[in-house]
Amino acid sequence: MSENPNNAQYTENEIRSLDWKEHIRLRPGMYIGKLGDGKSPDDGIYVLIKEVIDNSIDEHVMGHGKRIDVKIDEKTVMIRDYGRGIPLGKVIDCVSKINTGGKYDSRAFQKSVGLNGVGTKAVNALSTYFKVESFREGKTKLAEFERGELTNDAKEADTTERNGTRITFEPDATVFKNYRFIQDFIREQVKNYTYLNSKLTIHYNGESFASRRGLLDLLESKVNPENALYPNVHLQAEDFEIAFTHTEAYGEEYYSFVNGQYTTQGGTHLQAFKEALVRTIRDFYGKNFDPSDIRSSITAAVSIRVVEPVFESQTKTKLGSTEMEPGGTTLKSAMLEFVKKYVDDHLHQNANVADALLKKILQNERERKDMAGVQKLAKDRAKRANLHNKKLRDCRVHFTDTKKDEHHETTLFITEGDSASGSITKSRNTSVQAVFSLRGKPLNCYGLKKKVVYENEEFNLLQHALNIEESLDDLRYNKIVIATDADVDGMHIRLLLMTFFLQFFPDLVRNGHLYILQTPLFRVRNKKETIYCYNEQERIEAIEKLGPKPEITRFKGLGEISPNEFAGFIGEDIRLEPVILKRDSEIEKLLKYYMGKNTPDRQEFIIDNLVVEKNDLDVAS
């Protein structure tokens, strides 16, 4: 009989005090958010990199060091800055004692991002190998650690190296299971640092990144000038910088920064910008436009610098500060003052921009009113279709229920055909995995207006299942997984679904929600062992390993894989490839090539390759 928990002892012996590294390893999510395996840009291995680079950025902001070197191979990260170097007598303390650092005195680090003295310690505790080297005035100090435990406390020595700090680490594979670095995510991370620091150059794996025009460079990397409805607006003042334009694309696209930190979840500063922009535009034109009509199709970047920023978590992805400095002007009023003055002046001085913006706002207004009746009919149709019994095998917990829990993930598998959806349905985790079953090939929606989302039954029901009719903020699943057969028909369905998301909901792709499910093509087994192979090379290696005449099964479709087997492919070891929309890619050109009018060359390319073009839209490999 199990012991009654109510009878458990509660004495002095049950009270424990964890040391710094034990606490970080026991509760890593408190320090780096979700762990992940590297397939999402906010996974923990990228937060580790960010925490180290943040310290180097702070040195640069204080005027010390114009270069940072970043080298990353399959498992190891090296980051070298050319700042002042950690004071040699405090090298070990700065990477292994919580609440130890040089950023508590705001006179030294007025507008820093790393205020809590925690980041590098978390990297140390969560790495199987961690080395710190400081170079300072011809002397150097080195220390090495293993999972936070000091293994080598080297004596100070002479050096000819330039001043600065070099940190090398390897994430702990027992914490970050099956992890791998996706270079596109890191490259984007590096570029964002340079956009915010015009005198900084970052060398990353043989590439050099720098920006001299700040957020204007960032905006031009996101929006091709040919697609902008008016010349990019770029405005700056002390502590504020914004850049924005409108296109014909759907949705709103924002990039927000605080003290050089990319706040992927926005925060008070981004909300203040949105409100200030709406108020300024209304006042300029003298019309009470709906906020959605003003902001629809906008691409904007916003950067502010505040004293002692307050973030909602250690990962610093969302700003919580309401003041520009403790006890000072409210952030909201300061943003309004900046936007009101500079945007209003810009519109008065650039009639072409003012005219183009007004035209776009009025176009958005007409489309919104035209859609109102269609949306109502579509919602009624979705209810009549009894969605949750026929198309969607739902899970019990949803992304919107647990958004404050950075560890929580829910998945929607989109598949086609009764047999495939049946296999996934029977083998899934019903708590956090849902299945949406398509009926045949979906519509090619390239070049169509958003009304098609509501008028087409399949897309209407899919949109309803995702709960994105009103806003992407209400997304019910944070992983949307396209699960189709690895044949020509399956790849065609994959392309049609990707077109749907890129055409009407590109932010879902940009924000890392869309994935492709990788399932094995072969099963190779003998009496003792079974190996599942995802490509031809793995099949050859499996045959060599298992010896002569193993049994080889070629899976022709998802429906051929038994539910018992399928459970292993969508469990802990699931192979998901993120669909990465590179920030400087042009969705219109991409979709026109793949989904426009058929040409023999394009058809041949798709059939021969069965992958998406690496230069623009990447199913990461």
C-alpha positions as CSV (number, residue, x, y, z in Angstrom):
1,M,0.0,0.0,0.0
2,S,1.3,3.4,-0.9
3,E,2.0,5.9,1.9
4,N,-0.6,8.5,2.5
5,P,0.9,11.9,1.5
6,N,-0.9,13.5,4.4
7,N,1.2,11.5,6.8
8,A,4.5,12.6,5.3
9,Q,7.0,13.9,7.8
10,Y,7.6,17.7,7.9
11,T,10.6,18.3,10.2
12,E,13.9,20.2,10.0
13,N,15.3,17.2,8.1
14,E,12.8,17.9,5.2
15,I,14.0,21.5,4.7
16,R,16.7,21.8,2.0
17,S,18.8,24.6,0.8
18,L,19.9,24.2,-2.8
19,D,23.1,25.8,-4.0
20,W,23.0,28.0,-7.0
21,K,23.8,25.3,-9.6
22,E,21.4,22.8,-8.1
23,H,18.5,25.2,-8.3
24,I,19.2,26.2,-11.9
25,R,19.5,22.6,-13.0
26,L,16.3,21.6,-11.0
27,R,14.3,24.6,-12.4
28,P,16.0,25.6,-15.6
29,G,12.8,27.0,-17.0
30,M,12.9,29.8,-14.5
31,Y,16.2,31.0,-16.0
32,I,16.0,30.2,-19.7
33,G,12.4,29.6,-20.5
34,K,11.5,26.4,-22.3
35,L,14.2,23.9,-22.9
36,G,13.5,22.6,-26.4
37,D,15.8,20.9,-28.9
38,G,16.7,23.9,-31.1
39,K,13.9,23.7,-33.5
40,S,12.3,26.9,-32.2
41,P,14.1,30.3,-32.1
42,D,13.2,30.7,-28.4
43,D,14.5,27.3,-27.3
44,G,16.9,27.2,-24.4
45,I,20.1,26.6,-26.4
46,Y,19.7,30.0,-28.1
47,V,18.9,31.7,-24.8
48,L,22.3,30.4,-23.5
49,I,24.0,32.1,-26.5
50,K,22.0,35.3,-25.9
51,E,22.9,35.5,-22.2
52,V,26.6,35.5,-23.0
53,I,26.4,37.9,-26.0
54,D,24.2,40.2,-23.8
55,N,27.2,40.8,-21.5
56,S,29.4,41.6,-24.5
57,I,26.8,44.0,-25.9
58,D,26.6,45.8,-22.5
59,E,30.4,46.3,-22.7
60,H,30.1,47.7,-26.2
61,V,27.2,50.1,-25.1
62,M,29.5,51.4,-22.4
63,G,32.1,52.3,-25.0
64,H,34.4,49.3,-24.7
65,G,34.9,47.0,-27.7
66,K,33.5,47.3,-31.3
67,R,33.8,43.7,-32.2
68,I,32.4,40.4,-31.0
69,D,33.5,37.0,-32.4
70,V,31.0,34.1,-32.4
71,K,31.9,30.6,-33.5
72,I,29.5,27.7,-33.2
73,D,30.1,24.1,-34.4
74,E,27.8,21.1,-34.0
75,K,27.8,21.3,-30.2
76,T,30.2,23.9,-28.9
77,V,29.8,27.7,-28.7
78,M,32.6,30.3,-28.4
79,I,32.0,34.0,-27.8
80,R,34.8,36.5,-27.6
81,D,34.4,40.2,-27.0
82,Y,37.0,43.0,-26.8
83,G,35.7,44.9,-23.9
84,R,37.5,45.6,-20.6
85,G,37.6,42.0,-19.6
86,I,36.3,40.7,-16.2
87,P,38.4,41.9,-13.3
88,L,40.8,38.9,-12.9
89,G,40.2,38.5,-9.2
90,K,36.4,38.1,-9.8
91,V,36.4,35.9,-12.9
92,I,35.2,32.8,-11.0
93,D,32.6,34.7,-8.9
94,C,31.1,36.4,-12.0
95,V,30.2,33.0,-13.6
96,S,29.4,31.0,-10.5
97,K,27.9,33.2,-7.8
98,I,24.3,34.3,-8.2
99,N,23.8,38.0,-7.7
100,T,27.4,38.8,-8.5
101,G,28.2,41.1,-11.3
102,G,29.1,44.7,-12.3
103,K,25.6,45.9,-13.3
104,Y,24.0,46.7,-10.0
105,D,25.5,50.2,-9.9
106,S,23.4,52.0,-12.6
107,R,26.2,54.6,-12.9
108,A,28.3,51.9,-14.6
109,F,25.6,50.2,-16.6
110,Q,22.8,52.8,-17.0
111,K,20.8,51.1,-19.7
112,S,21.9,47.5,-19.5
113,V,19.9,44.4,-20.3
114,G,21.7,42.0,-17.9
115,L,20.7,43.4,-14.6
116,N,20.2,40.3,-12.4
117,G,23.6,38.7,-12.3
118,V,22.1,35.4,-13.3
119,G,22.5,34.8,-17.1
120,T,26.1,33.5,-17.4
121,K,25.7,31.5,-14.2
122,A,22.7,29.7,-15.8
123,V,24.9,29.0,-18.9
124,N,27.6,27.6,-16.7
125,A,25.2,25.3,-14.7
126,L,23.5,24.0,-17.8
127,S,26.7,23.1,-19.7
128,T,28.7,19.9,-19.6
129,Y,31.8,22.1,-20.3
130,F,32.2,25.8,-19.6
131,K,35.4,27.8,-19.8
132,V,35.8,31.5,-19.1
133,E,39.0,33.5,-20.0
134,S,39.5,37.1,-19.2
135,F,42.3,39.2,-20.8
136,R,43.1,42.4,-19.0
137,E,46.2,44.7,-19.3
138,G,48.6,41.9,-20.4
139,K,47.3,39.4,-17.8
140,T,44.9,36.5,-18.2
141,K,42.8,34.4,-15.9
142,L,41.2,31.0,-16.9
143,A,38.7,28.8,-15.2
144,E,36.8,25.7,-16.3
145,F,33.6,24.1,-15.0
146,E,31.5,21.0,-15.5
147,R,27.8,21.5,-14.9
148,G,28.7,24.4,-12.6
149,E,31.4,22.6,-10.7
150,L,34.8,24.2,-10.8
151,T,37.3,21.8,-12.4
152,N,40.2,24.0,-13.2
153,D,41.2,27.2,-11.4
154,A,44.3,28.3,-13.4
155,K,46.7,30.8,-12.0
156,E,47.0,34.3,-13.6
157,A,49.4,34.4,-16.5
158,D,50.9,36.8,-18.9
159,T,49.2,37.3,-22.3
160,T,49.5,39.2,-25.5
161,E,45.8,38.9,-26.2
162,R,43.7,42.1,-26.5
163,N,41.6,43.0,-23.5
164,G,38.2,41.2,-23.4
165,T,36.5,38.0,-22.4
166,R,36.2,34.7,-24.1
167,I,33.6,32.1,-23.0
168,T,33.3,28.6,-24.4
169,F,30.6,26.2,-23.5
170,E,28.8,23.0,-24.6
171,P,25.1,22.7,-23.6
172,D,24.3,19.7,-21.4
173,A,22.7,17.0,-23.7
174,T,20.9,15.5,-20.7
175,V,19.0,18.8,-20.3
176,F,18.6,19.8,-23.9
177,K,17.8,16.4,-25.4
178,N,18.7,15.7,-29.0
179,Y,19.5,19.4,-29.5
180,R,21.0,20.9,-32.6
181,F,21.7,24.5,-33.6
182,I,19.9,25.9,-36.6
183,Q,22.2,28.4,-38.2
184,D,19.4,30.7,-39.5
185,F,18.1,31.3,-36.0
186,I,21.6,32.3,-34.7
187,R,22.3,34.4,-37.8
188,E,19.0,36.3,-37.2
189,Q,19.9,36.8,-33.5
190,V,23.3,38.2,-34.5
191,K,21.9,40.6,-37.1
192,N,19.4,42.0,-34.6
193,Y,22.3,42.9,-32.3
194,T,24.0,44.9,-35.1
195,Y,20.9,46.8,-36.0
196,L,20.7,48.2,-32.5
197,N,24.4,49.0,-32.2
198,S,25.6,50.9,-35.3
199,K,29.3,50.9,-34.4
200,L,29.4,47.1,-33.7
201,T,30.6,44.3,-35.9
202,I,29.9,40.7,-35.2
203,H,31.9,38.0,-36.9
204,Y,29.9,34.7,-36.9
205,N,31.3,31.5,-38.4
206,G,33.1,33.3,-41.2
207,E,30.4,35.9,-41.9
208,S,30.6,39.5,-40.9
209,F,27.6,41.5,-39.8
210,A,27.3,45.3,-39.2
211,S,24.7,48.0,-39.6
212,R,25.2,51.7,-40.0
213,R,21.6,52.8,-40.4
214,G,20.0,50.9,-37.5
215,L,16.3,50.0,-37.8
216,L,16.2,51.3,-41.3
217,D,18.5,48.5,-42.3
218,L,16.4,46.0,-40.4
219,L,13.2,47.2,-42.1
220,E,14.8,47.0,-45.5
221,S,15.8,43.4,-44.8
222,K,12.2,42.6,-44.1
223,V,10.4,44.5,-46.8
224,N,11.6,44.8,-50.4
225,P,11.2,48.4,-51.5
226,E,9.2,47.1,-54.5
227,N,6.5,45.8,-52.0
228,A,6.4,48.9,-49.8
229,L,3.4,51.2,-50.4
230,Y,5.5,54.3,-49.5
231,P,9.2,54.9,-48.6
232,N,10.2,53.5,-45.3
233,V,9.7,55.9,-42.4
234,H,12.7,56.1,-40.1
235,L,12.7,58.4,-37.0
236,Q,15.1,58.8,-34.1
237,A,15.4,60.8,-30.9
238,E,17.2,60.2,-27.6
239,D,16.1,56.8,-26.3
240,F,13.7,56.2,-29.2
241,E,14.0,54.8,-32.7
242,I,11.2,53.6,-35.0
243,A,10.9,52.4,-38.6
244,F,7.8,51.4,-40.4
245,T,5.9,51.0,-43.7
246,H,2.8,49.3,-45.1
247,T,2.6,46.6,-47.8
248,E,-0.3,44.5,-49.3
249,A,0.5,41.6,-47.0
250,Y,-1.9,40.4,-44.4
251,G,-1.3,40.8,-40.7
252,E,0.9,43.1,-38.6
253,E,4.6,42.5,-38.3
254,Y,6.6,44.0,-35.4
255,Y,10.2,43.8,-34.2
256,S,10.7,45.4,-30.7
257,F,13.8,46.0,-28.7
258,V,14.7,47.3,-25.3
259,N,18.3,48.4,-24.5
260,G,19.5,46.3,-27.5
261,Q,17.5,43.3,-26.3
262,Y,15.1,41.7,-28.9
263,T,11.8,41.4,-27.0
264,T,10.1,38.7,-29.0
265,Q,6.9,38.9,-27.0
266,G,6.8,42.7,-27.1
267,G,5.7,44.4,-23.9
268,T,4.7,47.8,-22.6
269,H,6.9,49.7,-25.1
270,L,5.3,47.9,-28.2
271,Q,1.8,48.4,-26.9
272,A,2.6,52.1,-26.3
273,F,3.9,52.5,-29.8
274,K,0.7,50.9,-31.3
275,E,-1.5,53.2,-29.3
276,A,0.6,56.2,-30.1
277,L,0.6,55.5,-33.8
278,V,-3.2,55.1,-33.9
279,R,-3.8,58.3,-32.0
280,T,-1.3,60.3,-34.1
281,I,-2.8,59.0,-37.4
282,R,-6.3,59.8,-36.3
283,D,-5.3,63.3,-35.3
284,F,-3.4,63.9,-38.5
285,Y,-6.3,62.9,-40.8
286,G,-9.0,64.2,-38.5
287,K,-10.9,60.9,-38.7
288,N,-11.7,58.3,-36.0
289,F,-10.3,55.3,-38.0
290,D,-10.6,51.8,-36.5
291,P,-7.2,50.8,-35.1
292,S,-7.1,47.6,-37.2
293,D,-7.5,49.6,-40.4
294,I,-4.5,51.8,-39.4
295,R,-2.2,48.9,-38.4
296,S,-3.2,46.1,-40.9
297,S,-0.3,45.3,-43.2
298,I,2.2,47.3,-41.3
299,T,5.8,46.2,-40.8
300,A,7.4,48.1,-38.0
301,A,10.5,48.1,-35.7
302,V,10.6,49.8,-32.4
303,S,13.6,50.4,-30.1
304,I,13.8,52.2,-26.8
305,R,16.3,52.6,-24.0
306,V,15.2,52.8,-20.4
307,V,17.0,52.8,-17.1
308,E,16.8,49.6,-15.1
309,P,14.2,47.8,-17.3
310,V,11.8,45.3,-15.7
311,F,11.2,42.2,-17.8
312,E,8.5,39.6,-17.1
313,S,11.0,36.8,-17.0
314,Q,14.7,36.1,-16.8
315,T,14.7,35.4,-20.6
316,K,13.8,39.2,-21.1
317,T,11.4,38.5,-24.0
318,K,8.7,40.9,-22.7
319,L,9.1,44.3,-21.2
320,G,7.0,45.1,-18.1
321,S,8.4,48.5,-17.2
322,T,5.8,51.4,-17.1
323,E,8.4,54.2,-16.6
324,M,11.4,55.4,-18.5
325,E,13.3,55.3,-15.3
326,P,12.3,54.5,-11.7
327,G,10.0,57.3,-10.5
328,G,10.3,59.1,-13.8
329,T,8.1,59.8,-16.9
330,T,5.7,57.1,-17.8
331,L,6.8,55.1,-20.8
332,K,3.4,55.5,-22.4
333,S,3.4,59.3,-22.3
334,A,7.1,59.5,-23.5
335,M,6.3,57.2,-26.5
336,L,3.2,59.3,-27.4
337,E,5.2,62.5,-27.2
338,F,7.9,61.1,-29.5
339,V,5.5,59.5,-32.1
340,K,3.2,62.5,-32.1
341,K,6.0,64.9,-32.9
342,Y,8.1,62.9,-35.3
343,V,5.4,61.0,-37.2
344,D,3.2,64.0,-37.5
345,D,6.1,66.1,-38.8
346,H,7.1,63.4,-41.3
347,L,3.6,63.2,-42.7
348,H,3.3,66.9,-43.1
349,Q,6.7,67.1,-44.8
350,N,6.1,64.1,-47.1
351,A,2.7,64.4,-48.9
352,N,3.4,61.2,-50.9
353,V,3.7,59.2,-47.7
354,A,0.6,60.7,-46.3
355,D,-1.5,60.1,-49.4
356,A,-0.3,56.4,-49.8
357,L,-1.0,55.7,-46.1
358,L,-4.5,57.2,-46.3
359,K,-5.2,55.1,-49.4
360,K,-4.2,52.0,-47.6
361,I,-6.2,52.8,-44.5
362,L,-9.3,53.3,-46.6
363,Q,-8.7,50.1,-48.5
364,N,-8.4,48.2,-45.2
365,E,-11.6,49.8,-44.0
366,R,-13.5,48.6,-47.1
367,E,-12.2,45.1,-46.9
368,R,-13.0,44.8,-43.2
369,K,-16.6,45.9,-43.8
370,D,-16.9,43.6,-46.8
371,M,-15.7,40.7,-44.7
372,A,-18.2,41.2,-41.8
373,G,-21.1,39.4,-43.4
374,V,-18.9,36.6,-44.8
375,Q,-17.3,36.0,-41.3
376,K,-20.7,35.7,-39.6
377,L,-21.9,33.1,-42.2
378,A,-18.6,31.2,-41.9
379,K,-18.8,31.0,-38.1
380,D,-22.4,29.7,-38.3
381,R,-21.3,27.1,-40.9
382,A,-18.4,26.0,-38.6
383,K,-20.9,25.5,-35.8
384,R,-23.3,23.5,-38.0
385,A,-20.4,21.3,-39.2
386,N,-20.0,20.1,-35.6
387,L,-16.3,20.7,-35.9
388,H,-15.1,19.1,-32.8
389,N,-16.7,15.7,-33.6
390,K,-15.9,15.5,-37.4
391,K,-12.8,17.3,-38.4
392,L,-10.9,17.9,-35.2
393,R,-9.8,15.3,-32.6
394,D,-9.0,17.9,-30.0
395,C,-6.7,17.7,-27.0
396,R,-7.6,18.6,-23.4
397,V,-5.2,21.5,-22.9
398,H,-4.6,24.5,-25.2
399,F,-1.8,27.0,-25.8
400,T,-4.2,29.9,-24.8
401,D,-4.9,28.2,-21.4
402,T,-1.2,28.2,-20.4
403,K,0.5,31.0,-22.1
404,K,2.3,32.1,-18.9
405,D,3.9,28.6,-18.7
406,E,6.9,28.9,-21.0
407,H,7.4,25.1,-20.9
408,H,4.0,24.1,-22.1
409,E,3.5,23.1,-25.7
410,T,0.4,21.9,-27.6
411,T,0.4,20.5,-31.1
412,L,-2.1,20.3,-33.9
413,F,-1.3,17.7,-36.6
414,I,-2.9,18.5,-40.0
415,T,-3.2,15.3,-42.1
416,E,-5.1,14.0,-45.0
417,G,-7.1,10.8,-45.3
418,D,-8.9,8.5,-42.8
419,S,-6.0,6.0,-42.4
420,A,-3.3,8.6,-41.7
421,S,-5.4,10.6,-39.3
422,G,-6.6,7.4,-37.7
423,S,-3.0,6.3,-36.9
424,I,-2.1,9.6,-35.4
425,T,-5.3,9.9,-33.5
426,K,-4.8,6.4,-31.9
427,S,-1.2,7.0,-30.9
428,R,-1.2,10.7,-29.8
429,N,-1.0,12.2,-26.4
430,T,-4.6,13.3,-25.9
431,S,-3.6,15.9,-23.3
432,V,-1.5,18.1,-25.6
433,Q,-1.8,16.7,-29.2
434,A,-4.8,17.3,-31.5
435,V,-5.5,16.0,-35.1
436,F,-7.2,17.9,-37.9
437,S,-8.2,15.7,-40.8
438,L,-8.4,17.2,-44.3
439,R,-10.7,15.9,-47.0
440,G,-8.7,15.6,-50.2
441,K,-6.3,18.3,-51.5
442,P,-7.0,21.8,-50.2
443,L,-7.6,24.7,-52.5
444,N,-4.6,26.5,-54.1
445,C,-5.3,30.0,-52.6
446,Y,-2.4,31.8,-54.1
447,G,-3.5,35.3,-55.3
448,L,-6.9,35.0,-53.7
449,K,-8.4,37.4,-51.2
450,K,-8.9,36.5,-47.5
451,K,-12.6,35.9,-48.2
452,V,-11.6,32.5,-49.4
453,V,-10.6,31.5,-45.9
454,Y,-14.2,31.8,-44.9
455,E,-15.9,30.7,-48.1
456,N,-13.8,27.5,-48.5
457,E,-15.1,24.9,-46.0
458,E,-11.7,23.2,-45.3
459,F,-9.9,26.4,-44.7
460,N,-12.7,27.9,-42.7
461,L,-12.8,24.9,-40.4
462,L,-9.0,24.8,-40.1
463,Q,-9.0,28.5,-39.2
464,H,-11.7,27.9,-36.7
465,A,-9.8,24.9,-35.1
466,L,-6.7,27.1,-34.7
467,N,-8.9,29.9,-33.2
468,I,-7.3,32.6,-35.3
469,E,-10.4,34.2,-36.8
470,E,-10.1,37.4,-34.7
471,S,-6.4,37.4,-33.7
472,L,-3.3,35.3,-33.7
473,D,-3.1,36.0,-30.0
474,D,-5.8,33.4,-29.5
475,L,-3.9,30.6,-31.2
476,R,-4.9,27.3,-29.5
477,Y,-1.8,25.3,-30.5
478,N,1.8,26.6,-30.5
479,K,2.9,23.9,-32.9
480,I,1.1,23.4,-36.2
481,V,2.4,20.3,-37.8
482,I,1.8,19.4,-41.4
483,A,1.8,15.6,-41.5
484,T,1.5,14.3,-45.1
485,D,2.9,11.3,-47.0
486,A,6.4,11.6,-48.4
487,D,5.3,11.2,-52.0
488,V,4.3,13.6,-54.8
489,D,0.7,13.9,-53.7
490,G,1.8,14.4,-50.1
491,M,4.3,17.1,-51.0
492,H,1.7,18.8,-53.1
493,I,-0.7,19.0,-50.1
494,R,2.2,20.3,-48.0
495,L,2.8,23.1,-50.5
496,L,-0.9,24.0,-50.6
497,L,-1.1,24.2,-46.8
498,M,2.1,26.3,-46.7
499,T,0.6,28.6,-49.3
500,F,-2.5,29.0,-47.1
501,F,-0.4,30.0,-44.1
502,L,2.0,32.2,-46.0
503,Q,-0.7,34.0,-47.9
504,F,-3.1,34.8,-45.1
505,F,-1.2,34.1,-41.8
506,P,2.5,34.8,-42.4
507,D,3.0,35.7,-38.8
508,L,2.4,32.1,-37.8
509,V,5.4,31.1,-39.9
510,R,7.5,34.1,-38.8
511,N,6.9,33.3,-35.2
512,G,8.0,29.7,-35.5
513,H,4.6,27.9,-35.2
514,L,4.7,25.9,-38.4
515,Y,6.5,22.5,-38.7
516,I,6.8,19.5,-41.0
517,L,6.5,16.0,-39.4
518,Q,9.3,13.7,-40.5
519,T,8.3,10.1,-40.4
520,P,10.5,7.1,-41.3
521,L,10.6,5.9,-44.9
522,F,12.0,2.4,-44.0
523,R,12.0,-0.1,-41.1
524,V,15.0,-2.3,-41.0
525,R,15.0,-5.2,-38.5
526,N,16.2,-8.6,-37.5
527,K,15.2,-10.8,-34.6
528,K,17.1,-8.7,-32.1
529,E,16.7,-5.1,-33.2
530,T,14.5,-2.7,-35.2
531,I,15.9,0.5,-36.8
532,Y,13.7,3.2,-38.3
533,C,15.3,5.1,-41.2
534,Y,14.3,8.6,-42.4
535,N,16.4,8.6,-45.6
536,E,18.4,6.3,-47.9
537,Q,21.7,6.9,-46.1
538,E,20.2,5.8,-42.8
539,R,18.8,2.7,-44.5
540,I,22.2,1.7,-45.8
541,E,23.8,2.3,-42.4
542,A,21.1,0.2,-40.7
543,I,21.6,-2.7,-43.1
544,E,25.4,-2.6,-42.5
545,K,24.8,-2.6,-38.7
546,L,22.2,-5.4,-38.6
547,G,24.2,-7.7,-40.9
548,P,23.0,-10.0,-43.8
549,K,19.4,-10.2,-45.0
550,P,17.5,-8.0,-42.5
551,E,13.8,-7.5,-43.1
552,I,13.3,-4.1,-44.9
553,T,9.9,-2.5,-45.0
554,R,9.2,0.6,-47.2
555,F,6.4,2.8,-45.7
556,K,4.4,4.2,-48.6
557,G,2.1,6.3,-46.4
558,L,1.4,7.4,-42.9
559,G,-1.6,5.0,-42.8
560,E,0.7,2.0,-43.3
561,I,2.4,2.7,-40.0
562,S,0.6,1.0,-37.1
563,P,-0.5,3.1,-34.1
564,N,1.9,1.4,-31.8
565,E,4.8,2.3,-34.0
566,F,3.5,5.8,-34.7
567,A,3.5,6.5,-31.0
568,G,7.3,6.4,-31.1
569,F,7.4,8.9,-33.9
570,I,5.3,11.6,-32.3
571,G,6.5,11.2,-28.7
572,E,9.6,12.5,-27.0
573,D,11.8,11.7,-30.0
574,I,9.5,13.3,-32.5
575,R,11.3,14.7,-35.6
576,L,9.9,18.1,-36.5
577,E,11.5,20.4,-39.0
578,P,10.6,24.0,-38.6
579,V,9.5,26.0,-41.6
580,I,11.7,29.0,-41.5
581,L,10.7,32.1,-43.4
582,K,13.9,34.0,-43.8
583,R,13.4,37.6,-42.9
584,D,14.6,39.0,-46.2
585,S,12.6,36.6,-48.4
586,E,9.8,37.9,-50.6
587,I,6.7,35.9,-50.0
588,E,5.0,37.1,-53.2
589,K,7.8,35.9,-55.5
590,L,8.1,32.7,-53.6
591,L,4.4,31.8,-53.8
592,K,4.3,32.9,-57.5
593,Y,7.0,30.5,-58.3
594,Y,5.6,27.5,-56.5
595,M,1.9,28.1,-56.7
596,G,1.3,30.3,-59.7
597,K,0.4,29.2,-63.2
598,N,1.9,25.8,-64.0
599,T,5.1,25.6,-66.1
600,P,6.8,22.4,-67.1
601,D,10.1,23.6,-65.4
602,R,8.4,24.3,-62.1
603,Q,6.5,21.0,-62.1
604,E,9.7,19.1,-62.9
605,F,11.5,20.9,-60.1
606,I,8.9,20.1,-57.5
607,I,8.7,16.4,-58.4
608,D,12.5,16.0,-58.6
609,N,13.3,17.8,-55.3
610,L,10.2,17.5,-53.1
611,V,11.6,20.3,-50.9
612,V,11.1,24.0,-50.6
613,E,13.8,26.3,-52.0
614,K,16.5,26.8,-49.4
615,N,17.2,30.4,-50.3
616,D,13.8,31.7,-49.2
617,L,11.6,29.3,-47.3
618,D,13.5,26.6,-45.4
619,V,12.4,23.3,-44.0
620,A,15.4,23.2,-41.8
621,S,17.8,20.3,-42.3
